[in-house]
Amino acid sequence: MKKPRPDYPSRSNRTVNTIILPVTLLQNERELPTFALLDSGTEGSAFIDYAWVSEKNIAVKKIPNPIILYRFNGDAMSAIRYYAIIDMRT
């Protein structure tokens, strides 16, 4: 039986130029139905909210040297400190 997907984000909560796809994340035979924001500018990496990862008990590993993220104007914003290996299917 197919698991129900979470509620689709309402049009009022997103901009016109976004593409949001329903996906299922897979880790250790667990399936987590959710949504993914398509970003054609990424290069083989994807970002996921740490609070959501913690809430869903997704296994993470600590990065030895955190990666600092910068805003478009050059200001430091936050750091990537953990990573997870997750398969995704549409």
N, CA, C and O atoms as a CHARMM CRD file, in Angstrom:
* protein
*
  360
    1    1 MET  N      0.84800  -1.18100   0.00000 PROA 1      0.00000
    2    1 MET  CA     0.00000   0.00000   0.00000 PROA 1      0.00000
    3    1 MET  C      0.89100   1.24100   0.00000 PROA 1      0.00000
    4    1 MET  O      1.86700   1.32400   0.74600 PROA 1      0.00000
    5    2 LYS  N      0.54100   2.18700  -0.83600 PROA 2      0.00000
    6    2 LYS  CA     1.31300   3.42400  -0.96000 PROA 2      0.00000
    7    2 LYS  C      1.03300   4.33700   0.22800 PROA 2      0.00000
    8    2 LYS  O     -0.11900   4.53000   0.61800 PROA 2      0.00000
    9    3 LYS  N      2.10700   4.90200   0.80300 PROA 3      0.00000
   10    3 LYS  CA     1.95700   5.80600   1.94200 PROA 3      0.00000
   11    3 LYS  C      1.41900   7.15500   1.47700 PROA 3      0.00000
   12    3 LYS  O      1.77500   7.61600   0.39300 PROA 3      0.00000
   13    4 PRO  N      0.56300   7.79700   2.28200 PROA 4      0.00000
   14    4 PRO  CA     0.06200   9.12700   1.88400 PROA 4      0.00000
   15    4 PRO  C      1.16900  10.15700   1.93100 PROA 4      0.00000
   16    4 PRO  O      2.05000  10.09100   2.78800 PROA 4      0.00000
   17    5 ARG  N      1.13000  11.09800   1.02200 PROA 5      0.00000
   18    5 ARG  CA     2.10800  12.19100   0.98400 PROA 5      0.00000
   19    5 ARG  C      1.64400  13.29400   1.92500 PROA 5      0.00000
   20    5 ARG  O      0.44500  13.45900   2.15200 PROA 5      0.00000
   21    6 PRO  N      2.59300  14.05000   2.47200 PROA 6      0.00000
   22    6 PRO  CA     2.19600  15.20600   3.28500 PROA 6      0.00000
   23    6 PRO  C      1.47000  16.22400   2.41100 PROA 6      0.00000
   24    6 PRO  O      1.54500  16.15900   1.18400 PROA 6      0.00000
   25    7 ASP  N      0.78300  17.14400   3.02900 PROA 7      0.00000
   26    7 ASP  CA     0.05600  18.17100   2.28600 PROA 7      0.00000
   27    7 ASP  C      1.00100  18.93500   1.38500 PROA 7      0.00000
   28    7 ASP  O      2.09400  19.31700   1.80200 PROA 7      0.00000
   29    8 TYR  N      0.58200  19.15800   0.14600 PROA 8      0.00000
   30    8 TYR  CA     1.37600  19.90500  -0.82100 PROA 8      0.00000
   31    8 TYR  C      1.43500  21.36100  -0.38900 PROA 8      0.00000
   32    8 TYR  O      0.41000  21.91700   0.00500 PROA 8      0.00000
   33    9 PRO  N      2.60500  22.00200  -0.44900 PROA 9      0.00000
   34    9 PRO  CA     2.69700  23.41900  -0.06200 PROA 9      0.00000
   35    9 PRO  C      1.73600  24.27000  -0.89500 PROA 9      0.00000
   36    9 PRO  O      1.66200  24.12600  -2.11500 PROA 9      0.00000
   37   10 SER  N      1.01200  25.14800  -0.22600 PROA 10     0.00000
   38   10 SER  CA     0.03600  25.97500  -0.93300 PROA 10     0.00000
   39   10 SER  C      0.72900  26.97600  -1.84400 PROA 10     0.00000
   40   10 SER  O      1.86400  27.37700  -1.58700 PROA 10     0.00000
   41   11 ARG  N      0.04600  27.37700  -2.90400 PROA 11     0.00000
   42   11 ARG  CA     0.60000  28.32900  -3.86800 PROA 11     0.00000
   43   11 ARG  C      0.92100  29.65900  -3.18400 PROA 11     0.00000
   44   11 ARG  O      1.83900  30.35900  -3.61000 PROA 11     0.00000
   45   12 SER  N      0.18800  30.01800  -2.13900 PROA 12     0.00000
   46   12 SER  CA     0.44700  31.29000  -1.46600 PROA 12     0.00000
   47   12 SER  C      1.75700  31.26600  -0.68600 PROA 12     0.00000
   48   12 SER  O      2.29300  32.32100  -0.34700 PROA 12     0.00000
   49   13 ASN  N      2.28100  30.06900  -0.39700 PROA 13     0.00000
   50   13 ASN  CA     3.52000  29.94500   0.37800 PROA 13     0.00000
   51   13 ASN  C      4.76200  29.81900  -0.48400 PROA 13     0.00000
   52   13 ASN  O      5.85500  29.65100   0.05600 PROA 13     0.00000
   53   14 ARG  N      4.63800  29.89200  -1.80600 PROA 14     0.00000
   54   14 ARG  CA     5.80300  29.74000  -2.66300 PROA 14     0.00000
   55   14 ARG  C      5.75000  30.75800  -3.78900 PROA 14     0.00000
   56   14 ARG  O      4.69100  31.30800  -4.09400 PROA 14     0.00000
   57   15 THR  N      6.88300  31.00100  -4.39200 PROA 15     0.00000
   58   15 THR  CA     6.92900  31.97700  -5.47400 PROA 15     0.00000
   59   15 THR  C      6.56400  31.31500  -6.79100 PROA 15     0.00000
   60   15 THR  O      6.54200  30.08800  -6.88500 PROA 15     0.00000
   61   16 VAL  N      6.28400  32.10400  -7.79000 PROA 16     0.00000
   62   16 VAL  CA     5.87500  31.61500  -9.10100 PROA 16     0.00000
   63   16 VAL  C      6.97800  30.80500  -9.77700 PROA 16     0.00000
   64   16 VAL  O      6.68100  29.86900 -10.52000 PROA 16     0.00000
   65   17 ASN  N      8.24100  31.14500  -9.53600 PROA 17     0.00000
   66   17 ASN  CA     9.35200  30.50400 -10.23100 PROA 17     0.00000
   67   17 ASN  C      9.88900  29.24800  -9.55100 PROA 17     0.00000
   68   17 ASN  O     10.94800  28.76200  -9.94800 PROA 17     0.00000
   69   18 THR  N      9.22400  28.71100  -8.56600 PROA 18     0.00000
   70   18 THR  CA     9.71200  27.51200  -7.89900 PROA 18     0.00000
   71   18 THR  C      9.06700  26.26900  -8.50500 PROA 18     0.00000
   72   18 THR  O      7.93800  26.30900  -8.99400 PROA 18     0.00000
   73   19 ILE  N      9.79500  25.18500  -8.46100 PROA 19     0.00000
   74   19 ILE  CA     9.27100  23.88600  -8.87600 PROA 19     0.00000
   75   19 ILE  C      9.40000  22.96200  -7.67500 PROA 19     0.00000
   76   19 ILE  O     10.50700  22.69300  -7.20800 PROA 19     0.00000
   77   20 ILE  N      8.28600  22.48500  -7.18500 PROA 20     0.00000
   78   20 ILE  CA     8.26900  21.60200  -6.02400 PROA 20     0.00000
   79   20 ILE  C      7.75900  20.24000  -6.47800 PROA 20     0.00000
   80   20 ILE  O      6.67800  20.13400  -7.05800 PROA 20     0.00000
   81   21 LEU  N      8.54500  19.19700  -6.20900 PROA 21     0.00000
   82   21 LEU  CA     8.19900  17.84400  -6.63800 PROA 21     0.00000
   83   21 LEU  C      7.90700  16.94700  -5.44200 PROA 21     0.00000
   84   21 LEU  O      8.61300  17.02100  -4.43600 PROA 21     0.00000
   85   22 PRO  N      6.88800  16.10700  -5.52900 PROA 22     0.00000
   86   22 PRO  CA     6.70300  15.09600  -4.48600 PROA 22     0.00000
   87   22 PRO  C      7.78000  14.02100  -4.64500 PROA 22     0.00000
   88   22 PRO  O      7.99400  13.51700  -5.74800 PROA 22     0.00000
   89   23 VAL  N      8.44900  13.67300  -3.56300 PROA 23     0.00000
   90   23 VAL  CA     9.51200  12.66700  -3.59400 PROA 23     0.00000
   91   23 VAL  C      9.39100  11.76500  -2.37500 PROA 23     0.00000
   92   23 VAL  O      8.66400  12.06500  -1.42800 PROA 23     0.00000
   93   24 THR  N     10.10900  10.66700  -2.41900 PROA 24     0.00000
   94   24 THR  CA    10.24000   9.79000  -1.26200 PROA 24     0.00000
   95   24 THR  C     11.72000   9.64600  -0.96700 PROA 24     0.00000
   96   24 THR  O     12.49900   9.27700  -1.84500 PROA 24     0.00000
   97   25 LEU  N     12.11200   9.93800   0.27200 PROA 25     0.00000
   98   25 LEU  CA    13.49000   9.74700   0.70600 PROA 25     0.00000
   99   25 LEU  C     13.60400   8.35200   1.29400 PROA 25     0.00000
  100   25 LEU  O     12.72100   7.89900   2.02400 PROA 25     0.00000
  101   26 LEU  N     14.70200   7.67200   0.97100 PROA 26     0.00000
  102   26 LEU  CA    14.91200   6.29300   1.40900 PROA 26     0.00000
  103   26 LEU  C     16.22100   6.19600   2.16700 PROA 26     0.00000
  104   26 LEU  O     17.27100   6.59800   1.66600 PROA 26     0.00000
  105   27 GLN  N     16.15400   5.65500   3.38900 PROA 27     0.00000
  106   27 GLN  CA    17.36900   5.42000   4.16500 PROA 27     0.00000
  107   27 GLN  C     17.13500   4.20400   5.04200 PROA 27     0.00000
  108   27 GLN  O     16.18300   4.16200   5.82300 PROA 27     0.00000
  109   28 ASN  N     18.01200   3.21100   4.90900 PROA 28     0.00000
  110   28 ASN  CA    17.91200   1.98600   5.70900 PROA 28     0.00000
  111   28 ASN  C     16.52200   1.36500   5.64300 PROA 28     0.00000
  112   28 ASN  O     15.94200   1.00800   6.66900 PROA 28     0.00000
  113   29 GLU  N     15.99700   1.24200   4.43400 PROA 29     0.00000
  114   29 GLU  CA    14.68900   0.64000   4.16100 PROA 29     0.00000
  115   29 GLU  C     13.51200   1.42700   4.73600 PROA 29     0.00000
  116   29 GLU  O     12.38600   0.92800   4.73600 PROA 29     0.00000
  117   30 ARG  N     13.74800   2.64200   5.22300 PROA 30     0.00000
  118   30 ARG  CA    12.66400   3.54500   5.65400 PROA 30     0.00000
  119   30 ARG  C     12.28400   4.43400   4.49800 PROA 30     0.00000
  120   30 ARG  O     13.14300   4.87300   3.73300 PROA 30     0.00000
  121   31 GLU  N     10.99600   4.70300   4.36700 PROA 31     0.00000
  122   31 GLU  CA    10.50300   5.59300   3.32200 PROA 31     0.00000
  123   31 GLU  C      9.88000   6.81900   3.98000 PROA 31     0.00000
  124   31 GLU  O      9.03300   6.69800   4.86600 PROA 31     0.00000
  125   32 LEU  N     10.31100   8.00900   3.53200 PROA 32     0.00000
  126   32 LEU  CA     9.79500   9.26600   4.06600 PROA 32     0.00000
  127   32 LEU  C      9.22600  10.09600   2.92200 PROA 32     0.00000
  128   32 LEU  O      9.98300  10.76300   2.21600 PROA 32     0.00000
  129   33 PRO  N      7.89300  10.07000   2.72000 PROA 33     0.00000
  130   33 PRO  CA     7.30700  10.89800   1.67600 PROA 33     0.00000
  131   33 PRO  C      7.39900  12.37400   2.05300 PROA 33     0.00000
  132   33 PRO  O      7.09800  12.75300   3.18500 PROA 33     0.00000
  133   34 THR  N      7.81600  13.20100   1.10100 PROA 34     0.00000
  134   34 THR  CA     7.97300  14.63200   1.35600 PROA 34     0.00000
  135   34 THR  C      7.99000  15.36900   0.02000 PROA 34     0.00000
  136   34 THR  O      7.52100  14.84100  -0.98900 PROA 34     0.00000
  137   35 PHE  N      8.52400  16.57900   0.01200 PROA 35     0.00000
  138   35 PHE  CA     8.63000  17.37000  -1.20800 PROA 35     0.00000
  139   35 PHE  C     10.05000  17.87200  -1.36600 PROA 35     0.00000
  140   35 PHE  O     10.76700  18.05200  -0.38200 PROA 35     0.00000
  141   36 ALA  N     10.45600  18.09900  -2.60900 PROA 36     0.00000
  142   36 ALA  CA    11.78700  18.62100  -2.89900 PROA 36     0.00000
  143   36 ALA  C     11.64800  19.86000  -3.77000 PROA 36     0.00000
  144   36 ALA  O     10.81700  19.90400  -4.67700 PROA 36     0.00000
  145   37 LEU  N     12.46000  20.85800  -3.48800 PROA 37     0.00000
  146   37 LEU  CA    12.52900  22.06600  -4.29000 PROA 37     0.00000
  147   37 LEU  C     13.58200  21.84800  -5.35700 PROA 37     0.00000
  148   37 LEU  O     14.74500  21.60000  -5.03900 PROA 37     0.00000
  149   38 LEU  N     13.19300  21.93700  -6.60700 PROA 38     0.00000
  150   38 LEU  CA    14.11500  21.74100  -7.71800 PROA 38     0.00000
  151   38 LEU  C     14.93900  23.00400  -7.92200 PROA 38     0.00000
  152   38 LEU  O     14.39400  24.09800  -8.07100 PROA 38     0.00000
  153   39 ASP  N     16.26200  22.84000  -7.92800 PROA 39     0.00000
  154   39 ASP  CA    17.18100  23.96200  -8.12700 PROA 39     0.00000
  155   39 ASP  C     18.17300  23.56200  -9.20500 PROA 39     0.00000
  156   39 ASP  O     19.05800  22.74200  -8.96200 PROA 39     0.00000
  157   40 SER  N     18.03400  24.12200 -10.37100 PROA 40     0.00000
  158   40 SER  CA    18.89500  23.73300 -11.48400 PROA 40     0.00000
  159   40 SER  C     20.33400  24.20900 -11.31200 PROA 40     0.00000
  160   40 SER  O     21.18900  23.86300 -12.12700 PROA 40     0.00000
  161   41 GLY  N     20.62300  24.98500 -10.28200 PROA 41     0.00000
  162   41 GLY  CA    21.97500  25.49000 -10.06600 PROA 41     0.00000
  163   41 GLY  C     22.83300  24.61300  -9.17500 PROA 41     0.00000
  164   41 GLY  O     24.02100  24.89300  -9.01500 PROA 41     0.00000
  165   42 THR  N     22.27900  23.56400  -8.58900 PROA 42     0.00000
  166   42 THR  CA    23.08400  22.71200  -7.71700 PROA 42     0.00000
  167   42 THR  C     23.98400  21.81100  -8.54200 PROA 42     0.00000
  168   42 THR  O     23.69400  21.51100  -9.70000 PROA 42     0.00000
  169   43 GLU  N     25.07400  21.38500  -7.93100 PROA 43     0.00000
  170   43 GLU  CA    26.03800  20.55200  -8.63800 PROA 43     0.00000
  171   43 GLU  C     26.28600  19.25900  -7.87000 PROA 43     0.00000
  172   43 GLU  O     27.36700  19.06400  -7.31300 PROA 43     0.00000
  173   44 GLY  N     25.30800  18.39000  -7.83800 PROA 44     0.00000
  174   44 GLY  CA    25.47800  17.08900  -7.21000 PROA 44     0.00000
  175   44 GLY  C     25.24900  17.07300  -5.71000 PROA 44     0.00000
  176   44 GLY  O     25.35900  16.01400  -5.09200 PROA 44     0.00000
  177   45 SER  N     24.93800  18.19700  -5.11100 PROA 45     0.00000
  178   45 SER  CA    24.67700  18.26000  -3.68500 PROA 45     0.00000
  179   45 SER  C     23.24500  18.70900  -3.45600 PROA 45     0.00000
  180   45 SER  O     22.63100  19.35600  -4.30500 PROA 45     0.00000
  181   46 ALA  N     22.73400  18.35300  -2.30300 PROA 46     0.00000
  182   46 ALA  CA    21.39600  18.80200  -1.92800 PROA 46     0.00000
  183   46 ALA  C     21.43600  19.18800  -0.45800 PROA 46     0.00000
  184   46 ALA  O     22.19600  18.61200   0.32100 PROA 46     0.00000
  185   47 PHE  N     20.63200  20.14300  -0.08700 PROA 47     0.00000
  186   47 PHE  CA    20.58800  20.60000   1.29600 PROA 47     0.00000
  187   47 PHE  C     19.25600  20.20900   1.89900 PROA 47     0.00000
  188   47 PHE  O     18.22800  20.20100   1.22100 PROA 47     0.00000
  189   48 ILE  N     19.28600  19.88800   3.17200 PROA 48     0.00000
  190   48 ILE  CA    18.08300  19.47100   3.87900 PROA 48     0.00000
  191   48 ILE  C     18.10200  20.10600   5.26700 PROA 48     0.00000
  192   48 ILE  O     19.16500  20.23500   5.87500 PROA 48     0.00000
  193   49 ASP  N     16.96200  20.49400   5.75800 PROA 49     0.00000
  194   49 ASP  CA    16.84500  21.17100   7.04600 PROA 49     0.00000
  195   49 ASP  C     17.22700  20.23800   8.19600 PROA 49     0.00000
  196   49 ASP  O     16.67400  19.14700   8.33000 PROA 49     0.00000
  197   50 TYR  N     18.17600  20.67900   9.02000 PROA 50     0.00000
  198   50 TYR  CA    18.64800  19.82900  10.11800 PROA 50     0.00000
  199   50 TYR  C     17.54500  19.51100  11.12800 PROA 50     0.00000
  200   50 TYR  O     17.48600  18.39600  11.64600 PROA 50     0.00000
  201   51 ALA  N     16.68400  20.46600  11.40900 PROA 51     0.00000
  202   51 ALA  CA    15.58000  20.21700  12.35800 PROA 51     0.00000
  203   51 ALA  C     14.66100  19.11300  11.82300 PROA 51     0.00000
  204   51 ALA  O     14.21800  18.25200  12.58300 PROA 51     0.00000
  205   52 TRP  N     14.37700  19.14000  10.52200 PROA 52     0.00000
  206   52 TRP  CA    13.52600  18.11100   9.90400 PROA 52     0.00000
  207   52 TRP  C     14.21500  16.75200   9.97100 PROA 52     0.00000
  208   52 TRP  O     13.57900  15.74500  10.28200 PROA 52     0.00000
  209   53 VAL  N     15.52300  16.72300   9.67800 PROA 53     0.00000
  210   53 VAL  CA    16.30200  15.48600   9.74700 PROA 53     0.00000
  211   53 VAL  C     16.24600  14.91000  11.15800 PROA 53     0.00000
  212   53 VAL  O     16.05200  13.70700  11.33100 PROA 53     0.00000
  213   54 SER  N     16.41300  15.75700  12.15900 PROA 54     0.00000
  214   54 SER  CA    16.36000  15.30600  13.55200 PROA 54     0.00000
  215   54 SER  C     14.97900  14.76900  13.90800 PROA 54     0.00000
  216   54 SER  O     14.85500  13.72800  14.55300 PROA 54     0.00000
  217   55 GLU  N     13.95000  15.48400  13.48300 PROA 55     0.00000
  218   55 GLU  CA    12.56400  15.06800  13.76100 PROA 55     0.00000
  219   55 GLU  C     12.25800  13.70100  13.15200 PROA 55     0.00000
  220   55 GLU  O     11.53700  12.90300  13.75000 PROA 55     0.00000
  221   56 LYS  N     12.79900  13.43100  11.97300 PROA 56     0.00000
  222   56 LYS  CA    12.54700  12.17100  11.26500 PROA 56     0.00000
  223   56 LYS  C     13.55200  11.07400  11.62500 PROA 56     0.00000
  224   56 LYS  O     13.49300   9.97300  11.07800 PROA 56     0.00000
  225   57 ASN  N     14.47300  11.37300  12.54200 PROA 57     0.00000
  226   57 ASN  CA    15.49300  10.41000  12.98500 PROA 57     0.00000
  227   57 ASN  C     16.32000   9.85600  11.82700 PROA 57     0.00000
  228   57 ASN  O     16.57700   8.65500  11.75500 PROA 57     0.00000
  229   58 ILE  N     16.72900  10.73700  10.92900 PROA 58     0.00000
  230   58 ILE  CA    17.58800  10.34500   9.81200 PROA 58     0.00000
  231   58 ILE  C     19.03600  10.33700  10.30600 PROA 58     0.00000
  232   58 ILE  O     19.50200  11.29600  10.92100 PROA 58     0.00000
  233   59 ALA  N     19.73000   9.24600  10.02600 PROA 59     0.00000
  234   59 ALA  CA    21.12400   9.11700  10.46800 PROA 59     0.00000
  235   59 ALA  C     22.00700  10.13900   9.74800 PROA 59     0.00000
  236   59 ALA  O     21.93700  10.28900   8.52800 PROA 59     0.00000
  237   60 VAL  N     22.83600  10.83500  10.52700 PROA 60     0.00000
  238   60 VAL  CA    23.76800  11.81800   9.96800 PROA 60     0.00000
  239   60 VAL  C     25.17600  11.51300  10.46500 PROA 60     0.00000
  240   60 VAL  O     25.36800  10.81100  11.45800 PROA 60     0.00000
  241   61 LYS  N     26.15300  12.05900   9.74800 PROA 61     0.00000
  242   61 LYS  CA    27.55700  11.96600  10.16100 PROA 61     0.00000
  243   61 LYS  C     28.11500  13.37300  10.21900 PROA 61     0.00000
  244   61 LYS  O     27.73300  14.23900   9.43100 PROA 61     0.00000
  245   62 LYS  N     29.03400  13.59700  11.17000 PROA 62     0.00000
  246   62 LYS  CA    29.62600  14.92400  11.33600 PROA 62     0.00000
  247   62 LYS  C     30.73200  15.14600  10.30800 PROA 62     0.00000
  248   62 LYS  O     31.54000  14.25600  10.04200 PROA 62     0.00000
  249   63 ILE  N     30.75300  16.35100   9.73500 PROA 63     0.00000
  250   63 ILE  CA    31.80100  16.75200   8.80000 PROA 63     0.00000
  251   63 ILE  C     33.00100  17.22500   9.63300 PROA 63     0.00000
  252   63 ILE  O     32.83100  18.05500  10.52600 PROA 63     0.00000
  253   64 PRO  N     34.21100  16.71300   9.35800 PROA 64     0.00000
  254   64 PRO  CA    35.38200  17.11400  10.15600 PROA 64     0.00000
  255   64 PRO  C     35.64000  18.62200  10.13200 PROA 64     0.00000
  256   64 PRO  O     35.98600  19.20900  11.15700 PROA 64     0.00000
  257   65 ASN  N     35.47200  19.25100   8.96400 PROA 65     0.00000
  258   65 ASN  CA    35.67400  20.70100   8.84100 PROA 65     0.00000
  259   65 ASN  C     34.39600  21.32500   8.29900 PROA 65     0.00000
  260   65 ASN  O     34.11500  21.21200   7.10600 PROA 65     0.00000
  261   66 PRO  N     33.61100  21.98700   9.15800 PROA 66     0.00000
  262   66 PRO  CA    32.34700  22.57800   8.70000 PROA 66     0.00000
  263   66 PRO  C     32.53900  23.48600   7.48200 PROA 66     0.00000
  264   66 PRO  O     33.56800  24.14400   7.33300 PROA 66     0.00000
  265   67 ILE  N     31.53400  23.50200   6.62800 PROA 67     0.00000
  266   67 ILE  CA    31.54900  24.31500   5.40300 PROA 67     0.00000
  267   67 ILE  C     30.70100  25.55700   5.65600 PROA 67     0.00000
  268   67 ILE  O     29.50100  25.45100   5.90800 PROA 67     0.00000
  269   68 ILE  N     31.31800  26.72400   5.58900 PROA 68     0.00000
  270   68 ILE  CA    30.60600  27.98700   5.83200 PROA 68     0.00000
  271   68 ILE  C     29.78700  28.34500   4.59700 PROA 68     0.00000
  272   68 ILE  O     30.28500  28.29000   3.47300 PROA 68     0.00000
  273   69 LEU  N     28.52300  28.71300   4.82000 PROA 69     0.00000
  274   69 LEU  CA    27.65300  29.18900   3.74500 PROA 69     0.00000
  275   69 LEU  C     27.62400  30.70700   3.76700 PROA 69     0.00000
  276   69 LEU  O     27.61100  31.32200   4.83400 PROA 69     0.00000
  277   70 TYR  N     27.61400  31.29900   2.59900 PROA 70     0.00000
  278   70 TYR  CA    27.60600  32.75000   2.48000 PROA 70     0.00000
  279   70 TYR  C     26.38800  33.22300   1.69300 PROA 70     0.00000
  280   70 TYR  O     25.94400  32.56500   0.75200 PROA 70     0.00000
  281   71 ARG  N     25.85900  34.37000   2.09400 PROA 71     0.00000
  282   71 ARG  CA    24.78200  34.99800   1.33600 PROA 71     0.00000
  283   71 ARG  C     25.35500  35.57500   0.04200 PROA 71     0.00000
  284   71 ARG  O     26.57100  35.66200  -0.12400 PROA 71     0.00000
  285   72 PHE  N     24.47100  35.96300  -0.86300 PROA 72     0.00000
  286   72 PHE  CA    24.90700  36.51900  -2.14600 PROA 72     0.00000
  287   72 PHE  C     25.78100  37.75400  -1.98800 PROA 72     0.00000
  288   72 PHE  O     26.57100  38.06100  -2.88100 PROA 72     0.00000
  289   73 ASN  N     25.65800  38.48100  -0.85900 PROA 73     0.00000
  290   73 ASN  CA    26.46200  39.69000  -0.65100 PROA 73     0.00000
  291   73 ASN  C     27.79500  39.41100   0.05700 PROA 73     0.00000
  292   73 ASN  O     28.54700  40.34000   0.35300 PROA 73     0.00000
  293   74 GLY  N     28.08400  38.13600   0.32700 PROA 74     0.00000
  294   74 GLY  CA    29.35600  37.76900   0.93800 PROA 74     0.00000
  295   74 GLY  C     29.32200  37.59500   2.44200 PROA 74     0.00000
  296   74 GLY  O     30.31000  37.14600   3.02200 PROA 74     0.00000
  297   75 ASP  N     28.20500  37.93900   3.10400 PROA 75     0.00000
  298   75 ASP  CA    28.09500  37.75100   4.55100 PROA 75     0.00000
  299   75 ASP  C     27.95400  36.26900   4.89600 PROA 75     0.00000
  300   75 ASP  O     27.20800  35.53900   4.24400 PROA 75     0.00000
  301   76 ALA  N     28.68600  35.83200   5.93800 PROA 76     0.00000
  302   76 ALA  CA    28.54500  34.45000   6.41200 PROA 76     0.00000
  303   76 ALA  C     27.15200  34.26900   7.00200 PROA 76     0.00000
  304   76 ALA  O     26.63900  35.14900   7.69300 PROA 76     0.00000
  305   77 MET  N     26.55000  33.12300   6.72300 PROA 77     0.00000
  306   77 MET  CA    25.17300  32.89600   7.14500 PROA 77     0.00000
  307   77 MET  C     25.08400  31.76600   8.16600 PROA 77     0.00000
  308   77 MET  O     24.48300  31.94500   9.22500 PROA 77     0.00000
  309   78 SER  N     25.66000  30.62400   7.87500 PROA 78     0.00000
  310   78 SER  CA    25.65500  29.47300   8.77300 PROA 78     0.00000
  311   78 SER  C     26.70200  28.48800   8.26800 PROA 78     0.00000
  312   78 SER  O     27.45900  28.78300   7.34300 PROA 78     0.00000
  313   79 ALA  N     26.73200  27.32700   8.88300 PROA 79     0.00000
  314   79 ALA  CA    27.71700  26.32300   8.47400 PROA 79     0.00000
  315   79 ALA  C     27.04500  24.96300   8.32500 PROA 79     0.00000
  316   79 ALA  O     26.11800  24.62400   9.06100 PROA 79     0.00000
  317   80 ILE  N     27.53400  24.19900   7.36100 PROA 80     0.00000
  318   80 ILE  CA    27.10300  22.80900   7.22200 PROA 80     0.00000
  319   80 ILE  C     28.01800  21.99800   8.12200 PROA 80     0.00000
  320   80 ILE  O     29.23800  22.01700   7.95500 PROA 80     0.00000
  321   81 ARG  N     27.43300  21.28600   9.07500 PROA 81     0.00000
  322   81 ARG  CA    28.21900  20.52300  10.04300 PROA 81     0.00000
  323   81 ARG  C     27.99900  19.01700   9.94200 PROA 81     0.00000
  324   81 ARG  O     28.78800  18.23400  10.47100 PROA 81     0.00000
  325   82 TYR  N     26.92200  18.61000   9.25800 PROA 82     0.00000
  326   82 TYR  CA    26.56500  17.20200   9.16700 PROA 82     0.00000
  327   82 TYR  C     26.16400  16.86000   7.73800 PROA 82     0.00000
  328   82 TYR  O     25.80600  17.73800   6.95300 PROA 82     0.00000
  329   83 TYR  N     26.22700  15.57800   7.41300 PROA 83     0.00000
  330   83 TYR  CA    25.71400  15.11000   6.13000 PROA 83     0.00000
  331   83 TYR  C     24.98000  13.79500   6.34700 PROA 83     0.00000
  332   83 TYR  O     25.20600  13.08700   7.32800 PROA 83     0.00000
  333   84 ALA  N     24.10200  13.49100   5.41000 PROA 84     0.00000
  334   84 ALA  CA    23.35500  12.23400   5.42900 PROA 84     0.00000
  335   84 ALA  C     23.41100  11.64200   4.03200 PROA 84     0.00000
  336   84 ALA  O     23.41700  12.36800   3.03800 PROA 84     0.00000
  337   85 ILE  N     23.45200  10.34100   3.96600 PROA 85     0.00000
  338   85 ILE  CA    23.37600   9.66100   2.68400 PROA 85     0.00000
  339   85 ILE  C     21.95400   9.13000   2.56000 PROA 85     0.00000
  340   85 ILE  O     21.53600   8.23200   3.29000 PROA 85     0.00000
  341   86 ILE  N     21.22800   9.71100   1.61400 PROA 86     0.00000
  342   86 ILE  CA    19.80500   9.40000   1.44300 PROA 86     0.00000
  343   86 ILE  C     19.52900   9.21500  -0.03800 PROA 86     0.00000
  344   86 ILE  O     19.96000  10.02200  -0.86100 PROA 86     0.00000
  345   87 ASP  N     18.81600   8.16000  -0.37500 PROA 87     0.00000
  346   87 ASP  CA    18.35200   7.98700  -1.74700 PROA 87     0.00000
  347   87 ASP  C     17.02500   8.71200  -1.88700 PROA 87     0.00000
  348   87 ASP  O     16.27700   8.85800  -0.92000 PROA 87     0.00000
  349   88 MET  N     16.74000   9.16900  -3.11200 PROA 88     0.00000
  350   88 MET  CA    15.49600   9.88800  -3.36100 PROA 88     0.00000
  351   88 MET  C     14.87500   9.36100  -4.64100 PROA 88     0.00000
  352   88 MET  O     15.56700   9.15000  -5.63700 PROA 88     0.00000
  353   89 ARG  N     13.57200   9.15000  -4.61100 PROA 89     0.00000
  354   89 ARG  CA    12.87300   8.76200  -5.83200 PROA 89     0.00000
  355   89 ARG  C     11.62600   9.62800  -5.99300 PROA 89     0.00000
  356   89 ARG  O     11.04600  10.11000  -5.02000 PROA 89     0.00000
  357   90 THR  N     11.24000   9.80700  -7.23900 PROA 90     0.00000
  358   90 THR  CA    10.03500  10.59300  -7.52100 PROA 90     0.00000
  359   90 THR  C      8.85800   9.70000  -7.76500 PROA 90     0.00000
  360   90 THR  O      7.75600  10.18600  -8.01800 PROA 90     0.00000
